[in-house]
């Protein structure tokens, strides 16, 4: 027998062997070869030999290769017997129809590996021999998968709140195998970055850290092989599929491998109680589902079911199910509603029965608990997420588990009134039950847990100290609350509470109470009616119930968020749909991910040759630096599209220089609305829900005052006053700076952009003063040589050019104006004309006008104000049509040629031009007309 190899293949149970035809690799082996270039297997070509591929079981994992000189005889027992029967014994137990059971982890050291220079074959005679690697294999270049290269540099000034810090793995069971991190993941050719967790039993992969349902999930007993690679890479193989992973450092990779090896020997998953195909809607997709234990596993296909690779796992102890048709049913959870349909009514009935049985076995019912749990959000603890909470804080409006109830009691009954869902039946009046069913954890999470950083959110298995620290930070200190816009003014806060309780907005009432509004004002002003009396008078039973439970409760301390020292790190960034991926090197694996839906402000900070913008979330501040202006704008536009989510049309975004979320109230009103604000040249736009927006001109009549202690800006406009409250002080200060800069640019000397050409302004002013009653104005032609001389003179010295006031001279001036507009001022660029043509044929009048406004904002500033001045002038002309016989239609037929040249014969554009004339005050923004008004009036006076 030949010398033993460097690494001894450890025998495995007989069902774990893979029988390969001579010279023909199996499909699984071909997959491994194609996906892992650095680990390639050769097959024996002798037809008389049968090769058996051996895999090392993780139960028998050997960290270091054993010394061949001291190898024990037992380790060679499978292959040392010369008897053919001994070699064929494994074959007799192997069945091609029976797949290898994926119940144990294994580490593949068979065939070739980076630490091996030999290939081990087992022949039919039982002899083990070594075969050197082929030259081609040795010289084959290593081509590992690489992440996409970064596209922008990021300086992250990460500021962590002083609240509770969740330790790594704290949200999972406290065992040696718990592991969680961002990993670059390849499944075949598909590459993505996923938050990957391993709790000792299940490996889950999530697109976002805060997601409730996974992209992929599988039990550790489904793993058939683990491959260790270099440069932070490793791979996990299932029966027919595999995942390749890349960690951002070698240390993280080693932690994952240790965690995976430590999870060996787990019990396999329970056999499914029911399984079969279903059609899942939203989006419509065929899936394969199985009930295992108290969970519903959803698989992409039956093949994935057979190998144990799931899409997601839905816990039944937080779910409810109901029939929605003969062949369909709905599964409702606090986080998502699943709609399924089966092939027949019989299958649907079977699924409903099985799911209801599982739900009943997972729950212990009481009347109050059952009513509160009818709201999906109340089926999990509002603080830690534990299933089936049986306690509640009746004044904070949150349903909690027993462990969190203990933390709430430690705050005292003057902060949190804890009641049991099964014990304190007397306190659970019908209004209180309805209050929790309709609002409960949904409203509480929006108010008390508005800005909890993902790394500080606790899980069900945290330690008691961590739980208490989190509960105190959330409710006693109010670190994560959504402060009401009036929080800085106690008088206005109390006044607003008395207003709100007369209506049905319970969530704003909770926000006011959270911000310190007082239920009773008898101590400050005995003549004021209390909020409870106002609610009772208005017949608001739910408001009255909430107020009564908060009547003698102390408000939070409102301890300011304490921040640790800034940890500045330079990273590489790249955008991926709704995520911002960060890596430490240009082409290394992602070390962190920012969900762009968490962004609340974006500011362009470019100056001179420096191209950078700033991104703010509630917990992070990023300074992004680009190599050029185009790169910067492409990144900013991508982020703004995600942040604004359609509130601003895509075509209006290129001119935007700042975006921020704020709460706005107008004048003396106390009601505020959460809006998105955008800032561009000379104007600010306020975007509310349902696509409505309002554009405000920033000119020399605008006044801006900063109220820094309240994160508020007071914006005084000629027609109204706005109070803008920001969520972060930095957002407030930065917005104030940009508004002041815009105001200075509108008042410091002559404007270099957004001005009407002097020649056009002079013609309009002269005709307005002397020619409005000239019959056939703009239709009749003047003398061509005189028109040419006027055009030349106006181009050189528009103020000094002499213009006549008689009828023929007025016709010459009108002809000169048309010629100047056609030759020197292209009001609508050629690239924009197709968009105007599409807008002209819109049937809905309001939509058409809104589209005109959007297209106007896209025009260059000079073109926009010039077009506004022209249309205002033509509107004035048509008001004198009794004398000049020039109606809006007549003027539109003439000037459509000036605006759209070759498209002038289109009747839709004629109608569009007519609308620009007749409805110019509705279409053009105030900022477009102010400059023209002042210039025209001053010239007329001269």
C-alpha positions, 0 to 999 in steps of 0.5 A: 500500500502506498504512503498515506496522504497528507490529510486523511479522509475521515469516514462518514456514515454509509448514506453520506457517500456519493457514488460517481460513475467512472470519469463522470463528475456528479452534478453537485461536483460540477457545481462545486468546480464551476463556482469555486475556482480554487477548489477543483476536483479531478475524476479518475479516468480508469473505467475499471475503478469506482471512485468514492468521494469522501467528505469530512464530517464536522463532528470529526473536524480536525483543526490541523492536519494530523502527522502521517507518521503518527496516524492511528490504524483506526483512521485507516480502517475504511481503506486498509482492507485488501478485500473487495467486499470491504470496499464494496460494503459502502456501495451496497448501502447506497441508494441513488434514489435516496438523497444524502441526509443534510443533518450534519455539517462537514468540512470538505478536505477531499480531492484537492484543497489549498493545503493539499498537493495530492488527490486521494482515490479509493479503488475497488480493491480498497487500496488508497493511493496518491495522485499528484495535481495536474499541471493545468490545475496547479497553474489555473489562476484563482478567480474569486468573486469580488464585490462591485467597486465603490463609486464615492468616498464617504467620511462617516461621523457616526454618533451613537446615542447614550442609550443602551448598547446592544451587545453583539448577538444579544438579540439571539440566544446567549450561546457560543454559536450566535453570530451576526454581521453584514456579508457579501453573498453570492448565490450562483451569479447573483450578488448582494449584501445581506445582514446574516444571522446564525442563532445556533439553529437557523441561518437567516439572511436579511436585506435590511437589519430592521426587516422582519422577513428574510431573503433566505433561511435554512436550518444548520442540519441542511448544510452538507459542506463548508469550504474555507477560503482566503481573503475573508471568503467561505462557502456553505453548501446544501445538497444542490445549491451553495452560497459564497460569503465574503466578510469585511475582515479575516477576524469576522470570517473566523468568527463565522467558521467557529460559529458554524463548526460549533453548531454541529450535532443539532437535532434535525427539524421536525417533519412537516405537519403539512406541506404542498404548493400554494400561490402567493399574491403581491407579487403573484408567485408559486411557492411551496409551503410547509408547517414545521413546529409552530412556524410556516416555512415558505420555499421558492420551489419543491426542490428548495423544500427538499434541500431545506432552503427557505425564503422566509419563516413565519412564526404562528404564535404572532399570526392569525388566519382567515378564509377570503374565498373558496380557494384563498386565505389570508395569513396576518402578522404584525409586519405583513399580510400574506395572501395565498390561494390553493388549487381547490376548496378542499386544499384550502380547507385543509390548510386553514384547519392545519394553520388554526391548529398550530396557532391554537397550540401556540397560544393560551387565550383569555378574553381580553388578550384575545381581543387585543391580539386581534390587532397584529401589532399587539401580538408582539411585545412593543419593547423587545418583540417577544411573542404573545405579550400578556401585560400592558402599560395602560398610560403609555398605550403599549402591550408588553411581555412579562420581562418588560413589565418588570422593567416598567414597574421599576420606573414606578406607577407614576411613569408606567401603569402596568396591568395584566391582560388576564388578571386585571379584568376590572381595568379593561373597560370597553373604551380601553380595549378599543383604544389598544385594538385601534392604536396600541403598539402601532401608535406607541412605536411611532411616538415613543420609539420613533428613532430607535437605532437598529443596534440599540433595539433589544430582543427577547433574550437580552439580559435584565440590565440591558432591558431595564436600561432600554426601557428607562431610555425609551420612556423615562428619558424620552431618548427615542421619542417623536417630539411634538413640534410645540414641545418647546412651548408649554403653553402652546402644548397644553392649548393644542392638547385641549384642541386635539382631544375634541377630535379622533386623532389619538396618535397626536394626543399620545405625542402631546402627552409624550412631549409633556402636555398637561392633562389638567391645567387647574394649577396654572389657570383655574378658569381653563377647562381641562383636556378631559372635560373638553374630550367628554364634551366632544363625546370622544370616549377613547380620548377621555380614556387615554387622558384619565390614565395619564392624569396623574402621570409624571412626564418624561425627563426629556434628558437631551440625547448625550452623544459620545465622541465622534468616531470619524472613519473614512470609507468607500461607498456605493449605492444599491437600490434603497441602500448605501453600502460601505466598505473599508477598501475599494473592492472589499466586502461591505462592513455596514449598510445604511437604509436610505429610507432612514435619511431625513436630510440631504445637503449639497456642500460643493464649493469651487473644486470640492464636490461633496454632499451631506446625508443625515439620518437620526443616528448618522452624519455622512460627508460624501466626496465625489471626483466630479460634479456629475458623479456627485449629482448622480448620487444625490439624485439617487438618494433624493428619489428614494427619500422623497418617494415620488413626492417630487417628480423626477424631472424636478430633482436636478435643480434641488440643492437641499432636501429635509423632513420637517414639521410645518405650521402656519401663522398662529395655528397650532396644527402641524403637518409633517412635510418634505422641503426642497430648496433650489435657486431662489425658491423653497418647495413644500411637499405634502402627501398625495402629490400636493406641493407649494412653492415659496419665493425667497426674495428681499421681502422674506425674513428668516429667524433661527430658534436654535433651542427649539430646532425651529426656523421662523420664515416670514413671507409677504403673504404668510408666516411659517414655523419649520421644526426640524428633527435634528439641530444640524438640519435646522442650522444648515437649512437656515444657512442655505435660506440666508444664502438664497436671500443674499443672492437675491438682494446683493446687486444685479442678478447674473441669472434669472433676469429678463434681457434688457432689450426684451424688457424695453420693448415690453415696457414701451408697448405696454405704455403706448401700444395696447390700443393699436389695432392688429398689434403683433399681427400687423408687420412693421417696416422690415429695414426699420425693424432690423435697425431697431434690433441692432440698436437694442442689442448695443444700447437698449436704454438709449435707443429711441422708440417712437410712439406713433402707430407705425413705430409701435408696429416696428417695436412689436416686430423687433420684439418678435425677432429678438425672441426668435433669434437671441432668446430660445425660451424653450430648449429643443430637448424640452419641447417633446415634454411640452407637447406631451403636457399639451394633450393631457385631458385633466386641466389641473394635471395639465397646469401642474405639469406646466409648472414642473416644466417651467422649473426645469427651464434655465432661470433667464428663459423662465423669467423671460417667458413669464414676462412675455406671457404677462405682457400678452395677457395685458394685451388681450385684455384690450382686445375690444380696441386692438382686436387681439384675443388670447387665441390670436396672440397664441397663433402668432407666438406659438411660432416664437416658442416652438418653431417647427412644432407650431402647427400642432393645435395642442401647442396653440392651446397650450400657448393660449393657456400660458397667456390666459392663466399666467398667474396660476402657472408661473411662480411668484419668483418668476414674476417679481423681478419682471414686475419691478423692472417693468414698473420702474421703466414705465415710470421713467 
